[in-house]
Amino acid sequence: MINYLIELAVVHVALLCGYWLFLRKEQQYATMRSYLLASTILALAIPLLKLPRLFSFSQDPLVIVAMEGMSIDAVSMEAMFIDEVSIEPAGAESGFGYELVIWTYISVSSFFLFKFISDIVYLVWLERKSRREKVNGLTIRRVGNIKASFAFFNWIFLSDGIDPQQHDYEVILKHEKAHASLGHTYDLIFFELFKSCFWWLPTAWIVLKETKKIHEYQADAVAIKTCDVDTYSSILINSTLKTNGLNLASSFHHGLILKRIKAMKQQAKNVSASKLAALSVLCAAIFVVLACSEEKSVDASVVEAYPELEGGQEAFYNYIRQKITYPLQARQAGVEGRVDVEFVVDKDGFISKAEAITGIGAGCDEEAVRVVKSLPRFKPATQNGKPVRVRMVVPVVFQLKGGETNPDNSTQGMVIIEKIQWKTNRLTVETHYANGEWIGTVYDEWRDELPGANIVVPGTTAGTTSAEDGTFKLKAEEGHGIVVTFVGYEAVAVVTSLFAQPKNWPEIQKMVNIPGRDREW
């Protein structure tokens, strides 16, 4: 969440700086208004594009305790003994300060949201008690206890003090009608909500103020089409009516009088193509920088793919059924049961290291292994687009049919192929945390360096992958643990101390505590 807020602030400030440099003094108000809306929406959306959905296939969390100057292999939590080790929590902090910040944030946002809702309720109340009048086919809402005119959506409110016989009546009416027809209230609601949620961001206040100014310029431009500039300027200057402090109301009697008069007297020019190009480059650069940073978010559900035969899992099961036979020796001896054959699908898709890890003898183990070794070439598993080795287990059940015999006096039997499983092995991770950075190396079960492993800081968008030699570096806030994942291996959680729960422990648990250590096909 913190990373999201930081990135949002960076994007919004950068895009608003672009507005300040290239558009602020322009008079193409529709373009300026659209840019402010689009830049704020982009600031909200771009950080979300990097939020990962992280999955793994492990049941029991594997935890590494990393200490300064020391490397420890990944071990199961249930098998870790630390009676002879005294570990002082490094940088352990009380959660009270963090919680205080969160509650302060929520309280201030709630205050602004309450004020926002109160404004809407008040405007609805005004509409209910107002007197409706028809003026040139336009419905006007007359209210006695206001001192100004303003528009809210399609509602146009006029004070009872504004006399229809006055020469400025028609001008004020056209101005407020322009606010309503141009949909300015939608902008104000959007930016008020943005300000309420991100009140700490200076640009949230600036963009709201700038939008209100643009609204007045747009409404002025519509009104002076039927009134000369000097007359309109005189009405603005002589007007002493004031607004009611309603943030959601667009009013003729808004401030900026001198600036509005100056803007009306200037001839509008199109925004130069070079400025629009510069803004486009700025938007593209922000997106590229944030999306292609070295420490990118890693989506394990996308980058990991398990091996499969051409034709999918059905082709695999059909092949085994067609090739395997129930050994005569086993049927004659009445041997039945389950044989688990473990094998490795190598990077090239071929089978290796096939062996029966549980068996029943009488030729059944050898028959099951023979058929597995004869399997055609697989489409290999991939991690981050690169082929990787994966260990798999196929259960083969040899079952006799009681009372039924063949001509050779052997009992009849059948072979059942149960669902194949990907056997999750355990990674070895040697790592330590120093100077705000995790530094380490990832190894496979053969103690070979493992490139392409995903290393992430759960709860944030920070992540990276191990290099060709298995090494990695990843910046993380102090007190934040990391999780290492690789297709076919159990997810490994790495923390700085067993006695100081990492700040992102709930997010770590979501990654490593997914049921099903051995994933079924």
MARNUDREN-713937 format. One record per residue (C-alpha): residue number from 1; residue in one letter; z, x negated, y. Coordinates in steps of 0.1 Angstrom, whole numbers, plus 5000, padded with zeros to 4 digits. Example, Ala and Ser with C-alpha at 12.3 -4.5 7.8 and 13.67 -1.06 7.14 Angstrom:
<rs>
[r 1; 'a'; [5078; 4877; 4955]] [r 2; 's'; [5071; 4863; 4989]] 
</rs>
This chain:
<rs>
[r 1; 'm'; [5000; 5000; 5000]] [r 2; 'i'; [5009; 4972; 5024]] [r 3; 'n'; [4975; 4955; 5017]] [r 4; 'y'; [4958; 4988; 5024]] [r 5; 'l'; [4975; 4992; 5058]] [r 6; 'i'; [4967; 4956; 5067]] [r 7; 'e'; [4930; 4960; 5058]] [r 8; 'l'; [4928; 4993; 5076]] [r 9; 'a'; [4942; 4977; 5108]] [r 10; 'v'; [4918; 4947; 5105]] [r 11; 'v'; [4888; 4970; 5101]] [r 12; 'h'; [4898; 4994; 5129]] [r 13; 'v'; [4906; 4967; 5154]] [r 14; 'a'; [4874; 4948; 5146]] [r 15; 'l'; [4852; 4979; 5149]] [r 16; 'l'; [4869; 4991; 5181]] [r 17; 'c'; [4864; 4956; 5196]] [r 18; 'g'; [4827; 4961; 5189]] [r 19; 'y'; [4828; 4994; 5208]] [r 20; 'w'; [4846; 4977; 5237]] [r 21; 'l'; [4820; 4950; 5239]] [r 22; 'f'; [4788; 4970; 5234]] [r 23; 'l'; [4793; 5007; 5240]] [r 24; 'r'; [4823; 5014; 5263]] [r 25; 'k'; [4802; 5012; 5296]] [r 26; 'e'; [4773; 5032; 5282]] [r 27; 'q'; [4765; 5068; 5290]] [r 28; 'q'; [4751; 5079; 5257]] [r 29; 'y'; [4782; 5099; 5250]] [r 30; 'a'; [4771; 5114; 5217]] [r 31; 't'; [4764; 5080; 5203]] [r 32; 'm'; [4798; 5067; 5216]] [r 33; 'r'; [4816; 5097; 5201]] [r 34; 's'; [4799; 5093; 5168]] [r 35; 'y'; [4807; 5056; 5166]] [r 36; 'l'; [4844; 5062; 5173]] [r 37; 'l'; [4845; 5088; 5145]] [r 38; 'a'; [4825; 5067; 5121]] [r 39; 's'; [4845; 5035; 5128]] [r 40; 't'; [4878; 5053; 5121]] [r 41; 'i'; [4865; 5069; 5089]] [r 42; 'l'; [4852; 5034; 5077]] [r 43; 'a'; [4886; 5019; 5085]] [r 44; 'l'; [4902; 5045; 5062]] [r 45; 'a'; [4876; 5042; 5035]] [r 46; 'i'; [4868; 5005; 5031]] [r 47; 'p'; [4902; 4994; 5019]] [r 48; 'l'; [4901; 5022; 4993]] [r 49; 'l'; [4869; 5008; 4979]] [r 50; 'k'; [4889; 4979; 4967]] [r 51; 'l'; [4918; 4998; 4951]] [r 52; 'p'; [4917; 4990; 4914]] [r 53; 'r'; [4922; 5012; 4884]] [r 54; 'l'; [4938; 4988; 4860]] [r 55; 'f'; [4942; 4995; 4822]] [r 56; 's'; [4952; 4975; 4792]] [r 57; 'f'; [4958; 4981; 4755]] [r 58; 's'; [4993; 4968; 4750]] [r 59; 'q'; [5024; 4987; 4739]] [r 60; 'd'; [5052; 4962; 4744]] [r 61; 'p'; [5052; 4943; 4777]] [r 62; 'l'; [5047; 4905; 4773]] [r 63; 'v'; [5067; 4888; 4799]] [r 64; 'i'; [5066; 4852; 4811]] [r 65; 'v'; [5094; 4838; 4832]] [r 66; 'a'; [5078; 4812; 4855]] [r 67; 'm'; [5101; 4786; 4872]] [r 68; 'e'; [5093; 4758; 4896]] [r 69; 'g'; [5080; 4728; 4878]] [r 70; 'm'; [5081; 4744; 4843]] [r 71; 's'; [5054; 4761; 4821]] [r 72; 'i'; [5063; 4787; 4795]] [r 73; 'd'; [5041; 4803; 4769]] [r 74; 'a'; [5038; 4841; 4767]] [r 75; 'v'; [5064; 4855; 4743]] [r 76; 's'; [5074; 4890; 4734]] [r 77; 'm'; [5103; 4904; 4754]] [r 78; 'e'; [5121; 4913; 4722]] [r 79; 'a'; [5119; 4877; 4709]] [r 80; 'm'; [5130; 4859; 4740]] [r 81; 'f'; [5164; 4841; 4739]] [r 82; 'i'; [5178; 4827; 4771]] [r 83; 'd'; [5215; 4822; 4763]] [r 84; 'e'; [5212; 4785; 4770]] [r 85; 'v'; [5192; 4789; 4802]] [r 86; 's'; [5207; 4797; 4836]] [r 87; 'i'; [5181; 4810; 4860]] [r 88; 'e'; [5189; 4815; 4897]] [r 89; 'p'; [5167; 4843; 4911]] [r 90; 'a'; [5143; 4826; 4934]] [r 91; 'g'; [5139; 4845; 4966]] [r 92; 'a'; [5155; 4877; 4953]] [r 93; 'e'; [5159; 4901; 4981]] [r 94; 's'; [5177; 4934; 4983]] [r 95; 'g'; [5154; 4964; 4984]] [r 96; 'f'; [5175; 4979; 5012]] [r 97; 'g'; [5154; 4964; 5040]] [r 98; 'y'; [5122; 4975; 5024]] [r 99; 'e'; [5135; 5010; 5019]] [r 100; 'l'; [5146; 5011; 5055]] [r 101; 'v'; [5112; 5002; 5067]] [r 102; 'i'; [5096; 5029; 5045]] [r 103; 'w'; [5120; 5056; 5057]] [r 104; 't'; [5115; 5046; 5093]] [r 105; 'y'; [5077; 5048; 5088]] [r 106; 'i'; [5081; 5083; 5072]] [r 107; 's'; [5105; 5095; 5099]] [r 108; 'v'; [5082; 5085; 5128]] [r 109; 's'; [5051; 5099; 5112]] [r 110; 's'; [5070; 5131; 5105]] [r 111; 'f'; [5079; 5133; 5141]] [r 112; 'f'; [5043; 5131; 5153]] [r 113; 'l'; [5032; 5155; 5126]] [r 114; 'f'; [5058; 5180; 5137]] [r 115; 'k'; [5047; 5177; 5173]] [r 116; 'f'; [5011; 5182; 5161]] [r 117; 'i'; [5019; 5213; 5142]] [r 118; 's'; [5041; 5226; 5171]] [r 119; 'd'; [5011; 5223; 5194]] [r 120; 'i'; [4989; 5243; 5170]] [r 121; 'v'; [5016; 5270; 5167]] [r 122; 'y'; [5020; 5272; 5204]] [r 123; 'l'; [4982; 5276; 5210]] [r 124; 'v'; [4981; 5304; 5184]] [r 125; 'w'; [5011; 5320; 5201]] [r 126; 'l'; [4992; 5318; 5234]] [r 127; 'e'; [4961; 5334; 5219]] [r 128; 'r'; [4982; 5363; 5205]] [r 129; 'k'; [4998; 5371; 5239]] [r 130; 's'; [4967; 5365; 5260]] [r 131; 'r'; [4945; 5392; 5276]] [r 132; 'r'; [4909; 5391; 5265]] [r 133; 'e'; [4881; 5395; 5291]] [r 134; 'k'; [4844; 5395; 5287]] [r 135; 'v'; [4824; 5373; 5311]] [r 136; 'n'; [4787; 5371; 5306]] [r 137; 'g'; [4790; 5379; 5269]] [r 138; 'l'; [4818; 5352; 5266]] [r 139; 't'; [4853; 5362; 5255]] [r 140; 'i'; [4880; 5347; 5278]] [r 141; 'r'; [4917; 5346; 5271]] [r 142; 'r'; [4938; 5351; 5302]] [r 143; 'v'; [4973; 5337; 5301]] [r 144; 'g'; [4999; 5341; 5328]] [r 145; 'n'; [5022; 5312; 5321]] [r 146; 'i'; [4997; 5283; 5322]] [r 147; 'k'; [4985; 5264; 5352]] [r 148; 'a'; [4951; 5253; 5340]] [r 149; 's'; [4921; 5261; 5319]] [r 150; 'f'; [4914; 5246; 5285]] [r 151; 'a'; [4895; 5252; 5252]] [r 152; 'f'; [4907; 5251; 5216]] [r 153; 'f'; [4880; 5255; 5190]] [r 154; 'n'; [4861; 5286; 5204]] [r 155; 'w'; [4890; 5299; 5223]] [r 156; 'i'; [4887; 5295; 5261]] [r 157; 'f'; [4920; 5299; 5280]] [r 158; 'l'; [4921; 5306; 5317]] [r 159; 's'; [4952; 5308; 5339]] [r 160; 'd'; [4957; 5341; 5358]] [r 161; 'g'; [4957; 5319; 5389]] [r 162; 'i'; [4920; 5312; 5386]] [r 163; 'd'; [4903; 5339; 5406]] [r 164; 'p'; [4869; 5350; 5393]] [r 165; 'q'; [4858; 5354; 5429]] [r 166; 'q'; [4863; 5317; 5437]] [r 167; 'h'; [4832; 5295; 5438]] [r 168; 'd'; [4846; 5271; 5412]] [r 169; 'y'; [4852; 5298; 5386]] [r 170; 'e'; [4817; 5297; 5370]] [r 171; 'v'; [4818; 5258; 5370]] [r 172; 'i'; [4852; 5257; 5352]] [r 173; 'l'; [4840; 5283; 5327]] [r 174; 'k'; [4808; 5263; 5318]] [r 175; 'h'; [4829; 5232; 5315]] [r 176; 'e'; [4853; 5248; 5290]] [r 177; 'k'; [4824; 5265; 5271]] [r 178; 'a'; [4809; 5231; 5267]] [r 179; 'h'; [4841; 5218; 5251]] [r 180; 'a'; [4840; 5247; 5227]] [r 181; 's'; [4804; 5245; 5218]] [r 182; 'l'; [4804; 5207; 5212]] [r 183; 'g'; [4833; 5210; 5187]] [r 184; 'h'; [4856; 5187; 5206]] [r 185; 't'; [4887; 5202; 5190]] [r 186; 'y'; [4877; 5188; 5156]] [r 187; 'd'; [4877; 5153; 5170]] [r 188; 'l'; [4911; 5158; 5186]] [r 189; 'i'; [4926; 5171; 5154]] [r 190; 'f'; [4912; 5142; 5133]] [r 191; 'f'; [4924; 5115; 5158]] [r 192; 'e'; [4958; 5132; 5163]] [r 193; 'l'; [4964; 5131; 5125]] [r 194; 'f'; [4952; 5095; 5124]] [r 195; 'k'; [4976; 5086; 5151]] [r 196; 's'; [5004; 5105; 5134]] [r 197; 'c'; [4999; 5086; 5101]] [r 198; 'f'; [4992; 5052; 5117]] [r 199; 'w'; [5012; 5054; 5149]] [r 200; 'w'; [5020; 5017; 5147]] [r 201; 'l'; [4984; 5008; 5152]] [r 202; 'p'; [4975; 5004; 5189]] [r 203; 't'; [4939; 5013; 5183]] [r 204; 'a'; [4949; 5047; 5169]] [r 205; 'w'; [4962; 5055; 5204]] [r 206; 'i'; [4933; 5038; 5222]] [r 207; 'v'; [4906; 5057; 5202]] [r 208; 'l'; [4923; 5090; 5209]] [r 209; 'k'; [4924; 5083; 5246]] [r 210; 'e'; [4888; 5071; 5246]] [r 211; 't'; [4876; 5102; 5227]] [r 212; 'k'; [4892; 5125; 5253]] [r 213; 'k'; [4875; 5107; 5281]] [r 214; 'i'; [4841; 5110; 5263]] [r 215; 'h'; [4847; 5147; 5258]] [r 216; 'e'; [4852; 5152; 5296]] [r 217; 'y'; [4820; 5132; 5303]] [r 218; 'q'; [4801; 5153; 5278]] [r 219; 'a'; [4814; 5186; 5292]] [r 220; 'd'; [4806; 5174; 5328]] [r 221; 'a'; [4771; 5166; 5318]] [r 222; 'v'; [4766; 5201; 5305]] [r 223; 'a'; [4782; 5218; 5336]] [r 224; 'i'; [4762; 5199; 5362]] [r 225; 'k'; [4729; 5211; 5348]] [r 226; 't'; [4735; 5244; 5367]] [r 227; 'c'; [4754; 5228; 5396]] [r 228; 'd'; [4746; 5199; 5419]] [r 229; 'v'; [4767; 5168; 5416]] [r 230; 'd'; [4782; 5170; 5451]] [r 231; 't'; [4794; 5205; 5446]] [r 232; 'y'; [4808; 5197; 5412]] [r 233; 's'; [4825; 5166; 5425]] [r 234; 's'; [4841; 5186; 5454]] [r 235; 'i'; [4855; 5211; 5429]] [r 236; 'l'; [4870; 5183; 5408]] [r 237; 'i'; [4886; 5166; 5439]] [r 238; 'n'; [4900; 5198; 5453]] [r 239; 's'; [4914; 5211; 5421]] [r 240; 't'; [4952; 5208; 5419]] [r 241; 'l'; [4956; 5225; 5386]] [r 242; 'k'; [4973; 5205; 5359]] [r 243; 't'; [4972; 5206; 5321]] [r 244; 'n'; [5002; 5217; 5300]] [r 245; 'g'; [5005; 5185; 5280]] [r 246; 'l'; [4988; 5200; 5250]] [r 247; 'n'; [4972; 5171; 5230]] [r 248; 'l'; [4948; 5194; 5212]] [r 249; 'a'; [4934; 5212; 5243]] [r 250; 's'; [4902; 5200; 5261]] [r 251; 's'; [4905; 5208; 5298]] [r 252; 'f'; [4884; 5208; 5329]] [r 253; 'h'; [4915; 5197; 5348]] [r 254; 'h'; [4918; 5165; 5329]] [r 255; 'g'; [4924; 5133; 5348]] [r 256; 'l'; [4898; 5105; 5353]] [r 257; 'i'; [4884; 5123; 5383]] [r 258; 'l'; [4870; 5093; 5400]] [r 259; 'k'; [4855; 5079; 5368]] [r 260; 'r'; [4840; 5113; 5360]] [r 261; 'i'; [4824; 5115; 5394]] [r 262; 'k'; [4810; 5080; 5392]] [r 263; 'a'; [4796; 5087; 5357]] [r 264; 'm'; [4779; 5119; 5369]] [r 265; 'k'; [4761; 5101; 5397]] [r 266; 'q'; [4748; 5074; 5375]] [r 267; 'q'; [4716; 5078; 5356]] [r 268; 'a'; [4720; 5077; 5318]] [r 269; 'k'; [4701; 5051; 5299]] [r 270; 'n'; [4695; 5047; 5262]] [r 271; 'v'; [4717; 5022; 5244]] [r 272; 's'; [4697; 4990; 5239]] [r 273; 'a'; [4684; 4982; 5204]] [r 274; 's'; [4701; 4948; 5205]] [r 275; 'k'; [4736; 4964; 5210]] [r 276; 'l'; [4730; 4989; 5181]] [r 277; 'a'; [4718; 4960; 5159]] [r 278; 'a'; [4749; 4940; 5168]] [r 279; 'l'; [4772; 4969; 5159]] [r 280; 's'; [4753; 4973; 5126]] [r 281; 'v'; [4757; 4936; 5118]] [r 282; 'l'; [4794; 4939; 5126]] [r 283; 'c'; [4799; 4968; 5102]] [r 284; 'a'; [4780; 4951; 5075]] [r 285; 'a'; [4799; 4918; 5079]] [r 286; 'i'; [4833; 4936; 5077]] [r 287; 'f'; [4822; 4953; 5045]] [r 288; 'v'; [4809; 4921; 5029]] [r 289; 'v'; [4839; 4900; 5039]] [r 290; 'l'; [4864; 4925; 5025]] [r 291; 'a'; [4844; 4935; 4994]] [r 292; 'c'; [4834; 4899; 4984]] [r 293; 's'; [4866; 4880; 4991]] [r 294; 'e'; [4876; 4854; 4966]] [r 295; 'e'; [4907; 4873; 4957]] [r 296; 'k'; [4890; 4905; 4947]] [r 297; 's'; [4904; 4935; 4930]] [r 298; 'v'; [4896; 4937; 4893]] [r 299; 'd'; [4889; 4969; 4874]] [r 300; 'a'; [4897; 4962; 4838]] [r 301; 's'; [4882; 4995; 4827]] [r 302; 'v'; [4848; 4984; 4840]] [r 303; 'v'; [4846; 4947; 4833]] [r 304; 'e'; [4858; 4949; 4796]] [r 305; 'a'; [4834; 4961; 4769]] [r 306; 'y'; [4841; 4959; 4732]] [r 307; 'p'; [4815; 4949; 4705]] [r 308; 'e'; [4793; 4974; 4688]] [r 309; 'l'; [4764; 4976; 4664]] [r 310; 'e'; [4731; 4990; 4674]] [r 311; 'g'; [4735; 5027; 4668]] [r 312; 'g'; [4771; 5027; 4677]] [r 313; 'q'; [4802; 5033; 4655]] [r 314; 'e'; [4784; 5057; 4632]] [r 315; 'a'; [4759; 5030; 4623]] [r 316; 'f'; [4789; 5007; 4615]] [r 317; 'y'; [4806; 5032; 4591]] [r 318; 'n'; [4773; 5041; 4574]] [r 319; 'y'; [4765; 5005; 4567]] [r 320; 'i'; [4799; 4999; 4550]] [r 321; 'r'; [4796; 5031; 4530]] [r 322; 'q'; [4761; 5022; 4517]] [r 323; 'k'; [4769; 4985; 4508]] [r 324; 'i'; [4804; 4987; 4493]] [r 325; 't'; [4812; 4995; 4457]] [r 326; 'y'; [4844; 5001; 4438]] [r 327; 'p'; [4848; 4971; 4414]] [r 328; 'l'; [4847; 4980; 4377]] [r 329; 'q'; [4876; 4958; 4370]] [r 330; 'a'; [4898; 4977; 4395]] [r 331; 'r'; [4887; 5011; 4382]] [r 332; 'q'; [4894; 5001; 4346]] [r 333; 'a'; [4928; 4987; 4355]] [r 334; 'g'; [4937; 5018; 4376]] [r 335; 'v'; [4940; 4998; 4408]] [r 336; 'e'; [4938; 5016; 4441]] [r 337; 'g'; [4950; 5012; 4476]] [r 338; 'r'; [4941; 4999; 4511]] [r 339; 'v'; [4925; 4966; 4520]] [r 340; 'd'; [4926; 4955; 4556]] [r 341; 'v'; [4898; 4931; 4565]] [r 342; 'e'; [4902; 4911; 4597]] [r 343; 'f'; [4872; 4894; 4612]] [r 344; 'v'; [4860; 4879; 4645]] [r 345; 'v'; [4829; 4890; 4664]] [r 346; 'd'; [4818; 4858; 4681]] [r 347; 'k'; [4802; 4854; 4715]] [r 348; 'd'; [4767; 4855; 4698]] [r 349; 'g'; [4776; 4887; 4680]] [r 350; 'f'; [4778; 4872; 4645]] [r 351; 'i'; [4807; 4877; 4621]] [r 352; 's'; [4832; 4849; 4614]] [r 353; 'k'; [4867; 4843; 4600]] [r 354; 'a'; [4865; 4874; 4577]] [r 355; 'e'; [4895; 4877; 4554]] [r 356; 'a'; [4917; 4903; 4537]] [r 357; 'i'; [4950; 4903; 4556]] [r 358; 't'; [4964; 4930; 4532]] [r 359; 'g'; [4950; 4935; 4498]] [r 360; 'i'; [4953; 4951; 4463]] [r 361; 'g'; [4935; 4926; 4441]] [r 362; 'a'; [4913; 4933; 4411]] [r 363; 'g'; [4882; 4924; 4430]] [r 364; 'c'; [4887; 4950; 4458]] [r 365; 'd'; [4897; 4924; 4484]] [r 366; 'e'; [4866; 4902; 4477]] [r 367; 'e'; [4843; 4932; 4477]] [r 368; 'a'; [4856; 4944; 4511]] [r 369; 'v'; [4853; 4909; 4526]] [r 370; 'r'; [4818; 4905; 4512]] [r 371; 'v'; [4805; 4936; 4528]] [r 372; 'v'; [4821; 4928; 4562]] [r 373; 'k'; [4805; 4893; 4561]] [r 374; 's'; [4771; 4909; 4555]] [r 375; 'l'; [4773; 4931; 4586]] [r 376; 'p'; [4743; 4928; 4609]] [r 377; 'r'; [4746; 4912; 4643]] [r 378; 'f'; [4768; 4930; 4669]] [r 379; 'k'; [4763; 4934; 4706]] [r 380; 'p'; [4791; 4911; 4716]] [r 381; 'a'; [4821; 4920; 4736]] [r 382; 't'; [4820; 4911; 4773]] [r 383; 'q'; [4845; 4903; 4800]] [r 384; 'n'; [4833; 4903; 4836]] [r 385; 'g'; [4797; 4903; 4822]] [r 386; 'k'; [4802; 4873; 4799]] [r 387; 'p'; [4802; 4874; 4761]] [r 388; 'v'; [4836; 4868; 4745]] [r 389; 'r'; [4851; 4866; 4710]] [r 390; 'v'; [4871; 4896; 4697]] [r 391; 'r'; [4892; 4900; 4666]] [r 392; 'm'; [4888; 4932; 4647]] [r 393; 'v'; [4903; 4949; 4616]] [r 394; 'v'; [4886; 4974; 4593]] [r 395; 'p'; [4907; 4993; 4568]] [r 396; 'v'; [4890; 5000; 4535]] [r 397; 'v'; [4907; 5025; 4511]] [r 398; 'f'; [4899; 5024; 4473]] [r 399; 'q'; [4909; 5057; 4458]] [r 400; 'l'; [4907; 5068; 4421]] [r 401; 'k'; [4898; 5103; 4409]] [r 402; 'g'; [4924; 5113; 4384]] [r 403; 'g'; [4912; 5125; 4350]] [r 404; 'e'; [4875; 5118; 4356]] [r 405; 't'; [4859; 5089; 4337]] [r 406; 'n'; [4825; 5072; 4335]] [r 407; 'p'; [4805; 5063; 4304]] [r 408; 'd'; [4821; 5028; 4305]] [r 409; 'n'; [4855; 5045; 4301]] [r 410; 's'; [4865; 5035; 4336]] [r 411; 't'; [4881; 5059; 4360]] [r 412; 'q'; [4858; 5073; 4387]] [r 413; 'g'; [4867; 5064; 4422]] [r 414; 'm'; [4856; 5065; 4459]] [r 415; 'v'; [4858; 5042; 4489]] [r 416; 'i'; [4870; 5055; 4523]] [r 417; 'i'; [4864; 5036; 4555]] [r 418; 'e'; [4891; 5043; 4580]] [r 419; 'k'; [4888; 5038; 4618]] [r 420; 'i'; [4881; 5002; 4628]] [r 421; 'q'; [4907; 4986; 4651]] [r 422; 'w'; [4905; 4959; 4677]] [r 423; 'k'; [4933; 4936; 4669]] [r 424; 't'; [4951; 4926; 4701]] [r 425; 'n'; [4961; 4889; 4700]] [r 426; 'r'; [4984; 4872; 4724]] [r 427; 'l'; [4973; 4851; 4753]] [r 428; 't'; [4991; 4820; 4763]] [r 429; 'v'; [4997; 4816; 4800]] [r 430; 'e'; [5011; 4785; 4816]] [r 431; 't'; [5019; 4792; 4852]] [r 432; 'h'; [5043; 4788; 4881]] [r 433; 'y'; [5048; 4803; 4916]] [r 434; 'a'; [5050; 4780; 4946]] [r 435; 'n'; [5042; 4783; 4983]] [r 436; 'g'; [5031; 4819; 4981]] [r 437; 'e'; [5007; 4813; 4953]] [r 438; 'w'; [5005; 4817; 4915]] [r 439; 'i'; [4989; 4787; 4898]] [r 440; 'g'; [4982; 4785; 4861]] [r 441; 't'; [4960; 4783; 4831]] [r 442; 'v'; [4951; 4809; 4805]] [r 443; 'y'; [4945; 4800; 4768]] [r 444; 'd'; [4933; 4820; 4738]] [r 445; 'e'; [4950; 4822; 4704]] [r 446; 'w'; [4932; 4790; 4694]] [r 447; 'r'; [4947; 4772; 4723]] [r 448; 'd'; [4913; 4769; 4740]] [r 449; 'e'; [4910; 4774; 4777]] [r 450; 'l'; [4900; 4810; 4784]] [r 451; 'p'; [4875; 4817; 4813]] [r 452; 'g'; [4871; 4851; 4828]] [r 453; 'a'; [4906; 4865; 4823]] [r 454; 'n'; [4916; 4891; 4848]] [r 455; 'i'; [4947; 4881; 4869]] [r 456; 'v'; [4960; 4908; 4893]] [r 457; 'v'; [4990; 4916; 4915]] [r 458; 'p'; [4997; 4952; 4904]] [r 459; 'g'; [5002; 4976; 4933]] [r 460; 't'; [4979; 4956; 4956]] [r 461; 't'; [4942; 4948; 4958]] [r 462; 'a'; [4948; 4911; 4952]] [r 463; 'g'; [4931; 4897; 4920]] [r 464; 't'; [4910; 4869; 4906]] [r 465; 't'; [4895; 4856; 4873]] [r 466; 's'; [4902; 4824; 4855]] [r 467; 'a'; [4877; 4796; 4859]] [r 468; 'e'; [4856; 4779; 4832]] [r 469; 'd'; [4886; 4757; 4823]] [r 470; 'g'; [4910; 4787; 4823]] [r 471; 't'; [4927; 4778; 4855]] [r 472; 'f'; [4934; 4802; 4884]] [r 473; 'k'; [4951; 4805; 4917]] [r 474; 'l'; [4962; 4837; 4933]] [r 475; 'k'; [4981; 4844; 4965]] [r 476; 'a'; [5009; 4869; 4962]] [r 477; 'e'; [5040; 4878; 4982]] [r 478; 'e'; [5073; 4864; 4971]] [r 479; 'g'; [5089; 4885; 4945]] [r 480; 'h'; [5056; 4900; 4932]] [r 481; 'g'; [5047; 4895; 4895]] [r 482; 'i'; [5012; 4893; 4881]] [r 483; 'v'; [4995; 4907; 4850]] [r 484; 'v'; [4969; 4888; 4830]] [r 485; 't'; [4944; 4908; 4809]] [r 486; 'f'; [4915; 4899; 4786]] [r 487; 'v'; [4895; 4921; 4762]] [r 488; 'g'; [4911; 4920; 4728]] [r 489; 'y'; [4944; 4906; 4740]] [r 490; 'e'; [4977; 4921; 4750]] [r 491; 'a'; [4983; 4923; 4787]] [r 492; 'v'; [5008; 4896; 4798]] [r 493; 'a'; [5032; 4902; 4827]] [r 494; 'v'; [5044; 4871; 4846]] [r 495; 'v'; [5075; 4872; 4867]] [r 496; 't'; [5097; 4846; 4885]] [r 497; 's'; [5130; 4855; 4868]] [r 498; 'l'; [5143; 4879; 4842]] [r 499; 'f'; [5173; 4886; 4864]] [r 500; 'a'; [5154; 4897; 4895]] [r 501; 'q'; [5132; 4926; 4889]] [r 502; 'p'; [5098; 4920; 4907]] [r 503; 'k'; [5091; 4942; 4937]] [r 504; 'n'; [5060; 4956; 4919]] [r 505; 'w'; [5077; 4962; 4886]] [r 506; 'p'; [5067; 5000; 4883]] [r 507; 'e'; [5030; 4990; 4888]] [r 508; 'i'; [5034; 4962; 4862]] [r 509; 'q'; [5048; 4986; 4837]] [r 510; 'k'; [5019; 5010; 4842]] [r 511; 'm'; [4996; 4982; 4831]] [r 512; 'v'; [5014; 4968; 4801]] [r 513; 'n'; [5032; 4999; 4787]] [r 514; 'i'; [5001; 5018; 4775]] [r 515; 'p'; [5006; 5031; 4740]] [r 516; 'g'; [4986; 5017; 4711]] [r 517; 'r'; [4987; 4980; 4706]] [r 518; 'd'; [4957; 4981; 4683]] [r 519; 'r'; [4930; 5002; 4699]] [r 520; 'e'; [4910; 5024; 4675]] [r 521; 'w'; [4873; 5027; 4676]] 
</rs>
